[in-house]
Amino acid sequence: MIWGLTENGNKYVAYEEEPSDVFYEALAWRGLKEHSVKAWTDLSPERQEELYNLSLRVDILTKAVTCP
């Protein structure tokens, strides 16, 4: 088990949206994109955009907090 996955998953659900297999797939592709892996660069630009936009939803797992 990945540390924090359950906690982060619960936060995601708290935003009234449950992570799906499609979301996790997009998140994995995002990692491949960030490292310019050939599998990513071989995808069509339309598929890259679709996956990248889905992966951006991970940002709702975190909240900005101002430190005192």
N, C-alpha and C positions, 0 to 999 in steps of 0.2 A: 504494500500500500504506500502511496506517495504521501509524505507528510503534508498535512494541511488540505488535502483534496476534499475530505469530508467537510471540513469547516468552510472552505471556499464554495463547495457545492451547495451547502446550506444557505450561504449568503446569496448565491445565485437564485435559488428557489425563493428566498425571501423577497426577491424583486419580481415575484409572480411569473417567473419563466424558468422552466426546468431544462437543464442542459440535455441535448440530444446527441445521438451518435454523429449526426451531421455537424454539430458544433465542435465536437472533439476532433473529428476528421479535419475540419477547417483549421483548428488550432494547431494540429500536427503539421499541416501544410504551411502554416505561418512560420513555424520553426525552420522548415526546409527553405522557404523563401528568404529568410533572414541570413541563411548561409549559402545562398545561390546554388543549391543542389540542382543537378541536372534534371532530375524528375520534375522540379518546379519550373525550370526554364523551358522544358519541353511541353508544358501545358499551353493551351490556347490563351491569348490575352483575356478572353471573355471568362474562361474558367478560373484563371488567376484572380480576376476582379471579384468574381462570385465568392470564392473561397476566402479571399482576404477580407471582404466586407463581413462575412459571417464570423471570421475570427476576431474582428474588432469588438464583438459583443462581450469578450472577456473583460473588457474595461468596466463592466457593471459589477464585476466581482470585487472590485476595490473601491475605496472611497478616499478622497483627499481629506486629510486631517491636518489642521494647523497645529503645530507644536507650540506649547506655551513658552 
